Amino acid sequence: MTLVGSVLLAASTFVFLLAASFAKSWAVAPGNWKLVATLILYSVGNLVMLRLVREFGMSIAFSLSAVIQLIAINIIAVGFYGERLSLLQISGVVLAIIAVLLITFAPSAR
């Protein structure tokens, strides 16, 4: 993974976390500015993802982004918004992380 790729991955994750937080804020107390901010942030995140696809390839870029966002968004949802996951949901998150890790790192293990 290159330095540029790492920075882009961190940037896209940060932007998507902001977008998810604005989306939650809009869901709790709707407002036009929150909706517009959410749409702009998701658009910016997707533009960064286009560069990541060029850097890593589609499968790796989206897999890495998905697992990082999965972990980070769940931390924010549970820690900041007080949401709770059932044991079955936690199991699903863990299995999703394992699946993405296998997809991402299995080709290099050959």
FENTAJO-V441860 format. One record per residue. N is the residue number from 1. RES is the residue in three letters. SS is DSSP state (alpha for helix, beta for strand, coil for the rest). D_FIRST is the distance of its C-alpha to the first C-alpha in whole Angstrom. Layout:
n: (N,N)
res: (RES,RES)
ss: (SS,SS)
d_first: (D_FIRST,D_FIRST)
//
This chain:
n: (1,2,3,4,5,6,7,8,9,10,11,12,13,14,15,16,17,18,19,20,21,22,23,24,25,26,27,28,29,30,31,32,33,34,35,36,37,38,39,40,41,42,43,44,45,46,47,48,49,50,51,52,53,54,55,56,57,58,59,60,61,62,63,64,65,66,67,68,69,70,71,72,73,74,75,76,77,78,79,80,81,82,83,84,85,86,87,88,89,90,91,92,93,94,95,96,97,98,99,100,101,102,103,104,105,106,107,108,109,110)
res: (MET,THR,LEU,VAL,GLY,SER,VAL,LEU,LEU,ALA,ALA,SER,THR,PHE,VAL,PHE,LEU,LEU,ALA,ALA,SER,PHE,ALA,LYS,SER,TRP,ALA,VAL,ALA,PRO,GLY,ASN,TRP,LYS,LEU,VAL,ALA,THR,LEU,ILE,LEU,TYR,SER,VAL,GLY,ASN,LEU,VAL,MET,LEU,ARG,LEU,VAL,ARG,GLU,PHE,GLY,MET,SER,ILE,ALA,PHE,SER,LEU,SER,ALA,VAL,ILE,GLN,LEU,ILE,ALA,ILE,ASN,ILE,ILE,ALA,VAL,GLY,PHE,TYR,GLY,GLU,ARG,LEU,SER,LEU,LEU,GLN,ILE,SER,GLY,VAL,VAL,LEU,ALA,ILE,ILE,ALA,VAL,LEU,LEU,ILE,THR,PHE,ALA,PRO,SER,ALA,ARG)
ss: (coil,coil,alpha,alpha,alpha,alpha,alpha,alpha,alpha,alpha,alpha,alpha,alpha,alpha,alpha,alpha,alpha,alpha,alpha,alpha,alpha,alpha,alpha,alpha,alpha,alpha,alpha,alpha,coil,coil,coil,alpha,alpha,alpha,alpha,alpha,alpha,alpha,alpha,alpha,alpha,alpha,alpha,alpha,alpha,alpha,alpha,alpha,alpha,alpha,alpha,alpha,alpha,alpha,alpha,alpha,coil,alpha,alpha,alpha,alpha,alpha,alpha,alpha,alpha,alpha,alpha,alpha,alpha,alpha,alpha,alpha,alpha,alpha,alpha,alpha,alpha,alpha,alpha,coil,coil,coil,coil,coil,coil,coil,alpha,alpha,alpha,alpha,alpha,alpha,alpha,alpha,alpha,alpha,alpha,alpha,alpha,alpha,alpha,alpha,alpha,alpha,alpha,coil,alpha,alpha,alpha,coil)
d_first: (0,4,7,8,6,7,10,11,10,12,15,15,16,18,20,21,22,24,25,26,28,30,31,32,34,35,36,38,40,40,40,39,37,35,34,33,31,29,29,28,25,24,24,22,19,20,19,16,15,16,14,11,13,13,9,8,12,14,14,11,11,14,14,11,13,17,16,15,18,20,20,20,23,25,25,26,29,30,30,31,33,35,34,34,32,35,34,33,31,29,29,28,25,24,24,22,19,20,20,17,15,17,16,12,12,15,14,12,15,18)
//
